[in-house]
Amino acid sequence: MKGTIKQISLFAENKPGRLAKIAETLSKAKINIRAFTIAEAGDFGVVRMVVDDPDMAYKKLQGQGFAVSETEVIAVEMKDVPGGLFQIASTLGGNSVNIDYAYAFVTKSDLALLILRVDDIPAAQRVLKAAKVRLVTNEEIGKI
């Protein structure tokens, strides 16, 4: 979908060495992890990540036996100041767009990249653009 980025999600056993295996697989393929989060779910963890080559990451991780999926998410530039998240969350919430989950990382001294999974991508894109929030593309992820 235009205006979204691909997020790689995978389920991994919650045991020592699993994150290392994921990181090793991507490292050997020269794939850079730009952002990631792990959510614990009992005996398994859900790893979500944004990488500079999501198609190759999917292929390599699947080849190592991981249960992998691709999800369309929105990446936006966010001011790295108090209230930066409030601006985006209130813009979306005030326009009835629900944020299912989000994670962020700092890119420069005054900017962060916010990854958003929302319930209505077209509506989110529309209201964020109207609020002058810059959406980031897959091509830009590798350059950040």
Steps between C-alpha positions, in 0.01 A plus 500: 500500500639840404610708797565206729807300589542127547552377852635153560333312785603161628422263780797355684531273799566695817834335580867598507662545161191555286553876457865429423393259224269761350773765514759260356272408210448864408865589557621228266259630234630856558153619602496794739239508777380860527253447786357208692287406794435174680177415678505204734212257461572214739717236338534710183591855413373717220785686334403792279763681300564748227799412284665648194408199279172348624453260209843342549454496880173311458663247272807446719308472827244264349790291368623464859164356606350808662127569467525834318245745366504842334271774623431838346564775753544876490829667583492870585755755603434621850663789682726365776368746757243486776162491325625342176303182556202697629474686168473179301288303747252784543477557124417134444275458804316822428418361156382159626812312387606240755867421561533123546867527598798726445874520559758766428869575473700822489653577159665838556539739787149640454312232306367154571334246275169367627372168365122467522260213445156658468151372432446719192815572299343726233327715765820521705699608195242761410479660845876487560573666166239766576680561832828543308651182644754347261449135410817302434532247216669159486772650283580759766524249785841374390635856484388609846 
